Each structure stands twice: as structure tokens, then as C-alpha cells.
Amino acid sequence: MLEAVLDRARQGRAQAEEDLFELLAIPSVSALPEHRHDCRLAADWLVERLKGMGMFAELIEVEPEGQPVVMAEWLGHDSGPTLTIYGHYDVQPPDPLEEWTSPPFQPTIRDGVVYARGADDNKGQHLAGLKAAEHWFAAGRPPLNLRFLIEGEEEVGGRSLPAYVRANADRLSTDYLFIADGSFAAPGQPELVTALRGMLYTEIEVTGPRVDLHSGIFGGIAPNPFNSLAHILCGLKDREGRILIPGFYDDVEPPSSEELEGWASLGIDEEQQKRLMGVDELPGEPGFSLLERKWARPTLDVHGVMGGFTGAGSKTVIPARARAKVSMRLVPNQQPAKVLAQLGEAVARLATPGTRAQVFELNSALPVRIDTSHPGIEPARRAFAAAYGRSPVLVREGGSVPVTVDFQQALGTHLLVTGFGLPDDGLHSPNERMSLDQYHRGTEMVIHLMDELARAES
């Protein structure tokens, strides 16, 4: 039956693209309240497609203010493995809009690539899995039991899916959990992930005067929260990229020599990365290789600074408060709660006289270590080789998929973490894109994976 399913996938590529474009046109931006209804539209769209192929599917309301979880399953085999496929239907805000060549929610094809917000992260990737299931059902039935868990809060660190998974762990028991929410290690080179960095996302608020003050009348004696915030941010990280928070690196788990040897074989060099990002220099911690800094070292980055006067023209005001959004990517063994306490102490110490500084946690996720000796790894290798003509390499991933920890701890399942995107797909950036060839081959990879996992258990 495998060949019949693959033939259906190849004959149905035009329809698969239409479905992708329809989903991409829904502006399901979870971070913006005005798109709350759009997020639900995307969830409804997925439920209808999953029901249409013959699966039981429903929306699960978990958090009153959250987005619903799409849950679908087909348990038609009395024996054999169960595969759960994860994805997220929410996307990042598209700003800055003026930098998009075509509108972010008007999917546009150029040179075999679709440009739209969410094309890679993550609609194109989880839709590849959905289409794979659809082709199996159309040809008869899947060779194993299937479940989909697709959330709408991944981009905002939401708790709906983690809470649902932990509350329903027995009911959601699964042999394998497949996450495609990343990219190839390099063009033409698929990957399987051995570790994901965690996340601590914070807001630092500095307050000073009771109200905004005239800088001519009070300048020179008034504490300035923006000046204080600048000192704080500079004091958290030096010019060479070392994070200066006391104790920050104490729990960092370094990569093994085997991992480093494997990464060196990828041929990813600094010139490639410079071209990819459009920069002239690659800063980072001295003494660590490019891929160590990218995958295995913790980070600290400023994402936004707010307060004071930012309109056109001039206004000589000393602001009453200033804020900055700051995140840290954490690596195995680091704990968000411990790092938050370390950050809070450092921020309080660095604040200048007359100002008060506080740190607020916005969201966090533990780093993840993934077992790569489990029985699903070889089937995944064979599936990639069949679909893309090349076996995957084992790498760490610099990004975070927060719910992975909940899958790991609550379900105790075998994780398969990978991605079908390419390194230059522009996730979270203007002109996000996905190669349609990668999308279609991703569908074929999941078709093969279902077959290979079923055969491995027979």
C-alpha cells in the first residue's frame, strides 16, 4: 500500500498547496488580542480537515483566556504502535510590515517558495504531517494508530497544551511523538535533534521619579530610569558576548566530544552564516565554536526597550519608568527558576542610585535532552533517506519547543524532533518562507515514517 499512498501524495501536490495557502491566509497571531478570533478560525480549519479524513477531532478548551488545543485521533489498530504528531497553528506578529515584499497573510509563490507568515513556523511543517495522514486514509487506512495535538499558544509560551497533556497523560499514552518544528542542519542535510534549548523570557522595569520630569529643570539631579536601564543591560553581558550574571554558567552541560565531531562534519562555516544573516561579523563567547555558540551555549538577548518619548520631533522629558524585554536561551541542566533569581539579583545591583529595578517572568521552558537510542530513530533515518535521499545527522537545536518537556515528563514517550524548513527560511522575520519542494518531501517523509514505525513493531 505504501506505493499507492506515495502516488496519491505526488498526484495531490496541487491540492496540498491550495490547502497550505488557505491556512496561511488566516492571521492567527496569538500575541495580539485583536487576532484571537483568527486563531480560533485556524483551529476550526484544522478540525474540519482532520474530521474529513476520518479521524475523531475536537477543540479542547483548557485555559479561559487561552487558545484551544486541536486534538484528533484514530485508534483503529488493536495492536501496534501509536504515533502522535505535534504542531502549532499560531504564528508570530508580522511586523515590520514595510519590510515584506508581499503581504504576510497573502501567500505568494516566487521561484518555488511560498512567502507568508507561518509558512515554515509552523503551518507548513505540521500540515505536511496532516497531509501524510490524509493520503493514508484515502488509500485505505494508516498502518498504525494516529493522534494529532496542535496548539495555538506556542509563540507566547502558553500553558493550555502542557496543562491538557499533564491532566490527561494516561489517555494520551503514545509510543512515539513526532515534532517537526525546525529546519535542516544545512541545505540538503536533514537532522534529528538531541537537545533543545530552554527559555526564560523576562521584562525588566526600572522606575525613578513619581512622574515624568522636565530635563531642563530637573536634569542633573533627577534619577533617569532609561540611563539606569542602559547600565543594567550593559552590565548583564560584555562586548565579547560573555554573560556577566554571577553563577549563570555554573550548571551548563557541555556537548560531548562525539557531538562536536559530528557537528564539525557538517561543513557549516562562518561565511555561510554571515551570508544567511546579512552581517559582517559573528559575535559570541570567545573560546567556543560557531555551532557550540548556536546550539549548546546559553544566550541573553534584548528584544525591545519601551518608555519615555518616541514620537516624531523632540520632547525633553526624564521618564518615570523604562522597560526592556530580555530573554535567555538555556541549555541542559540550567533551571529557569534559578536563572531568574540570579538575574533579579544582578539587575537590582546594577540599577543606578535613585532608581528601582524589578524583573518579571513572562514565560519560561526547561531545556530538553532527547534519547537518540530509542527504537524510533532508525525508522526515522530510513524515512528521511527515502524522502530526501539523505540520512539525518544528530544535532542540538538552538530554539525552544516549550511543550516538549511536558511530553517527555508526562507521557514518557520516544521523541522524534526534527524539521522540514531550510536555514534561511526567515522564521519570525519579514518574508518568512518555505520551499514547496521541502513541504512535499516532508509529507512523503511522514508517510514513510508511519510505514517504517509500523514495520519496526510488527
C-alpha positions as CSV (number, residue, x, y, z in Angstrom):
1,M,0.0,0.0,0.0
2,L,2.9,2.3,0.6
3,E,3.5,3.0,-3.1
4,A,-0.2,3.8,-3.6
5,V,0.0,6.3,-0.7
6,L,3.1,7.9,-2.2
7,D,1.5,8.1,-5.6
8,R,-1.6,9.8,-4.1
9,A,0.7,12.4,-2.4
10,R,2.5,13.1,-5.7
11,Q,-0.7,13.4,-7.7
12,G,-2.2,15.6,-5.0
13,R,0.5,18.2,-4.7
14,A,-1.5,21.0,-6.2
15,Q,-4.3,20.4,-3.7
16,A,-1.8,20.2,-0.9
17,E,-0.5,23.6,-1.9
18,E,-4.0,25.1,-2.0
19,D,-4.7,23.8,1.5
20,L,-1.4,25.3,2.8
21,F,-2.2,28.7,1.2
22,E,-5.7,28.6,2.7
23,L,-4.3,28.0,6.2
24,L,-1.5,30.6,5.8
25,A,-4.1,33.2,4.8
26,I,-5.6,33.1,8.4
27,P,-3.7,35.7,10.5
28,S,-3.6,33.5,13.7
29,V,-1.2,35.8,15.7
30,S,-1.5,34.6,19.3
31,A,0.4,37.5,20.8
32,L,-2.2,40.1,19.6
33,P,-5.7,40.2,21.2
34,E,-7.2,41.5,18.0
35,H,-6.4,38.2,16.3
36,R,-8.0,36.0,18.9
37,H,-10.8,35.1,16.6
38,D,-8.4,34.4,13.8
39,C,-6.6,31.8,16.0
40,R,-9.9,30.0,16.5
41,L,-10.5,30.1,12.8
42,A,-7.2,28.3,12.2
43,A,-8.1,25.8,14.9
44,D,-11.5,25.2,13.3
45,W,-9.9,24.8,9.9
46,L,-7.7,22.0,11.2
47,V,-10.5,20.2,13.0
48,E,-12.6,20.1,9.8
49,R,-9.7,18.7,7.8
50,L,-9.0,16.1,10.4
51,K,-12.6,15.1,10.6
52,G,-12.9,15.0,6.8
53,M,-10.2,12.3,6.6
54,G,-12.0,10.0,9.1
55,M,-10.4,10.9,12.4
56,F,-12.2,11.9,15.6
57,A,-11.3,15.5,16.1
58,E,-12.3,18.3,18.6
59,L,-11.3,21.6,20.1
60,I,-10.2,21.3,23.7
61,E,-10.8,24.4,25.8
62,V,-8.2,24.4,28.6
63,E,-7.5,27.9,29.8
64,P,-10.3,30.5,29.9
65,E,-8.1,33.1,28.2
66,G,-6.1,30.7,26.1
67,Q,-6.4,29.3,22.7
68,P,-8.0,25.8,22.1
69,V,-6.0,22.7,21.6
70,V,-6.8,20.7,18.4
71,M,-6.9,17.0,19.4
72,A,-7.6,14.3,16.8
73,E,-7.1,10.6,16.9
74,W,-7.7,7.4,15.1
75,L,-7.1,4.2,17.1
76,G,-8.2,1.6,14.5
77,H,-5.5,-1.0,15.3
78,D,-5.9,-3.3,18.2
79,S,-2.2,-3.7,18.5
80,G,0.9,-1.9,17.1
81,P,2.3,1.5,17.9
82,T,0.7,4.9,18.3
83,L,2.2,7.9,16.7
84,T,1.3,11.4,17.9
85,I,2.1,14.4,15.7
86,Y,2.6,17.8,17.3
87,G,2.3,21.3,15.7
88,H,1.1,24.8,16.4
89,Y,-1.3,26.9,14.4
90,D,-0.4,30.2,16.0
91,V,2.2,32.5,14.4
92,Q,4.4,35.5,15.3
93,P,3.3,39.0,14.6
94,P,4.3,40.1,11.1
95,D,5.9,43.4,12.0
96,P,7.6,45.3,10.5
97,L,5.1,45.2,7.7
98,E,7.0,47.6,5.4
99,E,9.8,45.1,5.0
100,W,7.6,42.4,3.5
101,T,7.8,42.1,-0.3
102,S,4.3,40.7,-0.4
103,P,1.6,40.9,2.3
104,P,2.3,38.5,5.2
105,F,-1.1,36.8,5.1
106,Q,-1.4,36.7,1.3
107,P,0.6,33.6,0.4
108,T,2.8,34.4,-2.6
109,I,4.9,32.0,-4.7
110,R,8.3,33.1,-6.0
111,D,10.7,30.6,-7.5
112,G,9.1,27.6,-6.0
113,V,8.9,29.1,-2.5
114,V,5.8,30.3,-0.7
115,Y,6.2,33.6,1.3
116,A,3.8,34.1,4.2
117,R,3.9,34.4,8.0
118,G,3.8,30.9,9.4
119,A,4.9,29.2,6.1
120,D,7.7,27.5,8.0
121,D,6.9,28.1,11.6
122,N,4.8,26.0,11.8
123,K,1.9,25.7,9.4
124,G,3.8,24.2,6.5
125,Q,5.5,21.7,8.8
126,H,2.5,20.3,10.7
127,L,0.4,20.4,7.6
128,A,2.9,18.0,6.0
129,G,2.1,15.5,8.7
130,L,-1.7,16.1,8.3
131,K,-1.5,15.6,4.5
132,A,0.5,12.3,5.1
133,A,-2.3,11.0,7.3
134,E,-4.9,12.1,4.7
135,H,-3.2,10.1,2.0
136,W,-3.0,7.0,4.1
137,F,-6.7,7.3,4.9
138,A,-7.6,7.9,1.2
139,A,-5.6,4.7,0.2
140,G,-7.2,2.6,2.9
141,R,-6.1,3.2,6.5
142,P,-2.9,4.2,8.3
143,P,-0.5,1.3,9.2
144,L,-0.5,2.5,12.9
145,N,-2.7,4.4,15.4
146,L,-2.5,8.2,15.0
147,R,-3.1,11.2,17.1
148,F,-2.6,14.9,16.4
149,L,-2.0,17.6,19.1
150,I,-1.9,21.0,17.6
151,E,-1.7,24.1,19.9
152,G,-2.4,27.8,19.5
153,E,-0.1,29.2,22.1
154,E,3.4,28.1,21.2
155,E,4.6,31.5,20.2
156,V,3.5,33.0,23.5
157,G,4.6,30.3,25.9
158,G,1.0,29.4,26.7
159,R,0.0,26.7,29.1
160,S,-3.1,25.2,27.5
161,L,-1.5,22.2,25.8
162,P,1.0,21.4,28.6
163,A,-1.9,21.5,31.2
164,Y,-4.0,19.3,28.9
165,V,-1.2,16.8,28.4
166,R,-0.4,16.5,32.2
167,A,-4.1,16.2,33.1
168,N,-4.7,13.5,30.5
169,A,-1.4,11.6,30.5
170,D,-2.9,8.1,30.7
171,R,-5.5,8.8,28.0
172,L,-2.8,10.4,25.7
173,S,-0.3,7.5,26.0
174,T,1.7,7.2,22.8
175,D,4.7,5.2,21.7
176,Y,6.2,8.0,19.6
177,L,5.8,11.7,19.5
178,F,6.9,13.5,16.3
179,I,7.7,17.2,16.3
180,A,8.6,18.9,13.0
181,D,9.3,22.5,14.2
182,G,12.8,23.2,13.0
183,S,15.0,23.1,9.9
184,F,17.6,21.1,8.1
185,A,21.1,21.4,9.6
186,A,22.2,22.7,6.2
187,P,20.6,22.7,2.7
188,G,20.1,19.1,1.7
189,Q,21.0,17.8,5.1
190,P,18.1,16.6,7.4
191,E,18.6,16.5,11.1
192,L,17.4,14.7,14.2
193,V,17.6,16.8,17.4
194,T,19.4,15.5,20.5
195,A,18.7,18.6,22.7
196,L,16.6,21.8,22.7
197,R,17.5,24.9,24.5
198,G,15.0,26.2,27.1
199,M,13.8,29.7,27.6
200,L,13.4,32.4,30.2
201,Y,11.6,35.4,28.9
202,T,11.5,38.4,31.2
203,E,10.7,42.1,31.4
204,I,12.9,44.4,33.4
205,E,11.2,47.5,34.7
206,V,13.1,50.5,36.2
207,T,11.3,53.2,38.0
208,G,12.5,56.6,39.2
209,P,10.6,59.9,39.7
210,R,6.9,59.8,40.6
211,V,6.1,61.4,37.2
212,D,7.9,62.4,34.0
213,L,10.1,65.4,34.7
214,H,11.4,68.4,32.6
215,S,15.0,67.7,31.8
216,G,16.0,71.4,32.0
217,I,14.5,72.0,35.4
218,F,15.4,68.7,37.0
219,G,18.3,67.4,34.7
220,G,21.4,66.7,36.7
221,I,19.6,65.9,40.0
222,A,16.8,63.6,38.8
223,P,17.4,59.8,38.6
224,N,16.8,58.7,35.0
225,P,15.3,55.2,34.6
226,F,16.5,55.0,31.0
227,N,20.0,55.7,31.9
228,S,19.7,53.1,34.7
229,L,18.3,50.6,32.3
230,A,21.2,51.2,29.9
231,H,23.7,50.5,32.7
232,I,21.8,47.3,33.6
233,L,21.7,45.9,30.1
234,C,25.3,46.7,29.5
235,G,26.2,45.1,32.9
236,L,24.5,41.8,32.0
237,K,26.7,41.0,29.0
238,D,30.1,42.2,27.9
239,R,31.1,43.3,24.4
240,E,32.5,39.9,23.5
241,G,29.4,38.0,24.4
242,R,30.1,36.7,27.9
243,I,27.1,36.8,30.2
244,L,28.1,38.5,33.4
245,I,25.3,37.3,35.8
246,P,27.1,35.7,38.7
247,G,26.6,31.9,38.7
248,F,24.9,31.9,35.2
249,Y,27.2,29.3,33.7
250,D,27.5,27.1,36.7
251,D,25.1,24.4,35.6
252,V,25.8,24.4,31.8
253,E,26.3,20.9,30.4
254,P,28.9,21.0,27.6
255,P,28.4,18.9,24.4
256,S,30.3,15.6,24.2
257,S,33.3,15.0,22.0
258,E,31.2,12.8,19.8
259,E,28.7,15.6,19.3
260,L,31.4,18.1,18.4
261,E,32.9,15.7,15.9
262,G,29.6,15.2,14.2
263,W,28.9,18.9,14.0
264,A,32.3,19.6,12.5
265,S,31.5,17.2,9.7
266,L,28.5,19.3,8.6
267,G,30.8,21.9,7.0
268,I,28.8,24.9,8.4
269,D,31.2,27.8,8.4
270,E,31.2,31.4,9.5
271,E,31.0,32.8,5.9
272,Q,27.8,30.8,5.3
273,Q,26.2,32.1,8.5
274,K,27.2,35.7,7.6
275,R,25.6,35.5,4.2
276,L,22.5,33.9,5.8
277,M,22.0,36.7,8.3
278,G,23.4,39.6,6.1
279,V,26.1,40.6,8.6
280,D,29.8,41.2,8.6
281,E,30.7,39.7,12.0
282,L,29.6,36.9,14.2
283,P,29.9,37.8,17.8
284,G,29.8,35.3,20.6
285,E,31.6,33.8,23.6
286,P,35.3,33.6,23.0
287,G,36.7,30.0,23.1
288,F,33.6,28.3,21.6
289,S,33.0,27.2,18.0
290,L,30.3,28.6,15.8
291,L,27.9,25.6,16.3
292,E,28.6,25.4,20.1
293,R,27.5,29.1,20.4
294,K,24.5,28.4,18.2
295,W,23.3,25.1,19.7
296,A,25.0,24.4,23.1
297,R,25.7,27.7,24.9
298,P,23.1,29.8,26.8
299,T,22.3,33.3,25.5
300,L,21.0,36.6,26.7
301,D,19.3,39.0,24.2
302,V,17.4,42.3,24.4
303,H,14.2,42.3,22.3
304,G,12.6,45.6,23.0
305,V,13.0,48.8,25.0
306,M,9.9,50.8,26.0
307,G,9.2,54.1,27.7
308,G,9.7,57.8,27.5
309,F,9.1,59.8,24.4
310,T,9.5,58.0,21.0
311,G,7.3,60.2,18.7
312,A,8.5,62.5,15.9
313,G,10.2,65.7,17.0
314,S,11.6,66.3,20.4
315,K,10.4,66.3,24.0
316,T,12.9,66.8,26.7
317,V,11.5,64.5,29.4
318,I,13.1,62.4,32.0
319,P,10.7,59.4,32.1
320,A,9.2,58.0,35.3
321,R,9.8,54.4,34.1
322,A,11.6,52.4,31.5
323,R,11.2,48.7,30.5
324,A,13.1,46.2,28.4
325,K,12.2,42.7,27.2
326,V,15.1,40.3,27.8
327,S,15.3,36.6,27.1
328,M,17.8,33.9,27.9
329,R,18.1,30.6,26.0
330,L,19.1,27.9,28.5
331,V,20.9,24.7,27.9
332,P,20.6,21.2,29.5
333,N,21.0,21.4,33.3
334,Q,20.1,25.1,33.6
335,Q,16.9,25.8,35.5
336,P,14.7,28.8,34.6
337,A,13.8,29.5,38.3
338,K,17.4,29.5,39.4
339,V,18.4,31.8,36.5
340,L,15.5,34.1,37.2
341,A,16.7,34.6,40.8
342,Q,20.3,35.2,39.6
343,L,19.0,37.8,37.1
344,G,16.9,39.5,39.7
345,E,19.9,39.9,42.0
346,A,22.2,41.2,39.2
347,V,19.6,43.7,38.0
348,A,19.0,45.1,41.5
349,R,22.7,45.5,41.9
350,L,23.3,47.2,38.6
351,A,20.5,49.8,39.0
352,T,21.8,53.4,39.4
353,P,21.1,55.5,42.5
354,G,17.6,56.8,42.9
355,T,16.1,54.1,40.6
356,R,14.4,50.8,41.5
357,A,14.7,47.8,39.2
358,Q,12.5,44.6,39.1
359,V,12.4,41.5,36.9
360,F,9.1,39.9,35.9
361,E,8.9,36.5,34.2
362,L,6.8,36.4,31.1
363,N,7.3,32.8,30.2
364,S,9.8,30.0,30.6
365,A,10.6,26.5,29.4
366,L,13.1,23.9,30.6
367,P,15.8,22.8,28.2
368,V,15.4,19.2,26.9
369,R,17.7,16.3,26.4
370,I,16.4,13.7,23.9
371,D,17.4,10.0,23.9
372,T,18.6,9.1,20.4
373,S,19.0,5.3,21.1
374,H,15.3,4.5,21.2
375,P,13.6,2.3,18.5
376,G,12.1,5.1,16.5
377,I,15.5,6.6,15.5
378,E,16.3,4.1,12.8
379,P,12.9,4.2,11.2
380,A,13.2,8.0,11.1
381,R,16.6,7.7,9.4
382,R,15.2,5.4,6.8
383,A,12.2,7.7,6.2
384,F,14.4,10.7,5.6
385,A,16.6,8.7,3.3
386,A,13.6,7.6,1.3
387,A,12.0,11.1,1.0
388,Y,15.1,13.3,0.7
389,G,17.8,10.9,-0.4
390,R,20.0,11.5,2.7
391,S,20.0,10.3,6.2
392,P,19.8,12.8,9.1
393,V,22.6,13.9,11.3
394,L,22.3,14.3,15.1
395,V,22.4,17.9,16.2
396,R,21.3,20.1,19.0
397,E,18.8,22.8,18.3
398,G,19.1,26.4,19.5
399,G,15.4,27.1,19.6
400,S,12.7,26.0,22.1
401,V,9.5,24.0,21.8
402,P,8.2,24.5,25.3
403,V,5.7,21.7,25.5
404,T,8.4,19.1,24.7
405,V,9.3,18.9,28.4
406,D,5.6,18.1,29.2
407,F,5.6,15.4,26.5
408,Q,8.7,13.9,27.9
409,Q,7.8,14.1,31.6
410,A,4.1,13.3,31.5
411,L,3.9,10.8,28.6
412,G,7.4,9.2,28.9
413,T,7.3,8.8,25.1
414,H,10.0,8.4,22.5
415,L,10.6,11.8,21.0
416,L,11.4,12.4,17.3
417,V,12.3,16.1,16.9
418,T,13.3,17.4,13.5
419,G,12.1,19.9,10.9
420,F,11.5,20.4,7.2
421,G,12.5,24.0,6.9
422,L,15.7,25.4,5.5
423,P,18.2,27.5,7.4
424,D,17.3,30.7,5.5
425,D,13.5,30.5,5.8
426,G,13.3,33.7,7.9
427,L,11.4,32.4,10.9
428,H,10.0,35.3,13.0
429,S,11.3,37.7,10.3
430,P,9.7,39.6,7.4
431,N,9.4,37.5,4.2
432,E,9.2,34.2,6.1
433,R,9.0,31.4,3.5
434,M,9.1,27.7,2.8
435,S,10.2,25.7,-0.2
436,L,7.3,23.9,-1.7
437,D,9.6,21.0,-2.5
438,Q,10.6,20.7,1.2
439,Y,6.8,20.8,2.1
440,H,6.0,18.0,-0.3
441,R,9.0,15.9,0.6
442,G,8.2,16.4,4.3
443,T,4.8,14.9,3.5
444,E,6.5,11.9,1.9
445,M,8.9,11.6,4.9
446,V,6.0,11.3,7.3
447,I,4.3,8.8,5.0
448,H,7.4,6.7,5.1
449,L,7.8,7.2,8.9
450,M,4.4,5.8,9.6
451,D,5.2,2.8,7.5
452,E,8.6,2.3,9.0
453,L,7.4,2.6,12.6
454,A,4.6,0.1,11.9
455,R,7.1,-2.4,10.3
456,A,9.5,-2.0,13.2
457,E,6.8,-3.1,15.7
458,S,5.5,-6.0,13.6
